[in-house]
């Protein structure tokens, strides 16, 4: 099973890299697979790569669903 999650871009770095924030967890990811990325964009992350952009409202809905699953013990 593959899982891709939305995360907010907090810093655009050289060499097609960006720092993302996912609920306080920050990680550097590659942005080589998407055309452009800016601070405060939401991107879909899969195995260290931003594979697409997502609308902020859709990102909020998806992240809320992940939080709900976690609270119910479904993401362990």
Backbone torsions as a table, in degrees:
resi	resn	phi	psi	omega
1	UNK	NA	136.4	176.6
2	UNK	-102.5	146.2	178.6
3	UNK	-134.0	124.1	175.1
4	UNK	-118.2	136.2	-175.5
5	UNK	-126.8	147.3	177.6
6	UNK	-79.6	143.4	177.7
7	UNK	-146.5	151.8	-178.5
8	UNK	-91.1	135.1	176.8
9	UNK	-78.1	124.6	179.1
10	UNK	-108.4	-16.9	178.5
11	UNK	-157.8	132.4	173.5
12	UNK	-94.8	128.4	-176.3
13	UNK	-115.2	165.0	178.4
14	UNK	-63.3	166.7	173.9
15	UNK	60.7	38.9	176.9
16	UNK	57.3	44.7	177.3
17	UNK	-122.6	157.4	176.7
18	UNK	-148.2	153.5	172.9
19	UNK	-98.2	126.8	-179.5
20	UNK	-114.6	157.9	177.0
21	UNK	-121.5	128.8	176.7
22	UNK	-131.5	93.3	178.9
23	UNK	60.3	36.6	180.0
24	UNK	95.9	-17.4	175.6
25	UNK	-85.5	125.3	179.7
26	UNK	-113.5	138.9	-177.1
27	UNK	-149.1	146.7	174.9
28	UNK	-87.3	132.6	179.9
29	UNK	-132.1	159.8	176.5
30	UNK	-83.2	140.2	175.2
31	UNK	-112.7	17.4	-175.6
32	UNK	-63.8	-20.9	-176.1
33	UNK	-90.8	-3.7	178.5
34	UNK	-122.5	156.1	-173.7
35	UNK	-64.5	-50.0	-178.8
36	UNK	-153.9	155.7	178.9
37	UNK	-144.7	142.3	178.9
38	UNK	-129.1	160.0	175.7
39	UNK	-57.0	138.0	-178.9
40	UNK	79.6	-0.3	169.2
41	UNK	-68.4	151.6	169.7
42	UNK	-104.6	131.9	-179.4
43	UNK	-126.0	154.3	175.4
44	UNK	-91.1	126.5	-176.6
45	UNK	-107.7	132.7	174.0
46	UNK	-141.9	121.8	179.9
47	UNK	43.0	48.0	174.3
48	UNK	86.1	5.8	179.4
49	UNK	-123.2	138.0	168.2
50	UNK	-79.4	118.3	-175.0
51	UNK	-105.7	-3.2	177.3
52	UNK	175.7	165.2	176.2
53	UNK	-95.7	156.3	178.0
54	UNK	-136.8	144.8	177.8
55	UNK	-61.1	138.6	-178.4
56	UNK	-56.4	-36.3	179.3
57	UNK	-67.9	-41.4	176.8
58	UNK	-64.8	-38.7	177.6
59	UNK	-61.2	-44.0	-179.8
60	UNK	-61.8	-41.5	178.6
61	UNK	-63.5	-46.3	-179.3
62	UNK	-63.9	-44.6	179.8
63	UNK	-64.7	-36.0	176.7
64	UNK	-64.1	-39.1	177.9
65	UNK	-65.2	-40.6	177.0
66	UNK	-62.6	-41.7	178.7
67	UNK	-62.1	-42.7	179.4
68	UNK	-62.2	-44.2	176.7
69	UNK	-60.4	-42.6	-179.8
70	UNK	-63.1	-42.4	179.4
71	UNK	-63.6	-30.7	179.8
72	UNK	-86.9	0.3	178.8
73	UNK	84.1	14.3	-177.5
74	UNK	-85.7	-10.2	178.3
75	UNK	-120.4	77.5	-178.9
76	UNK	-113.3	NA	NA
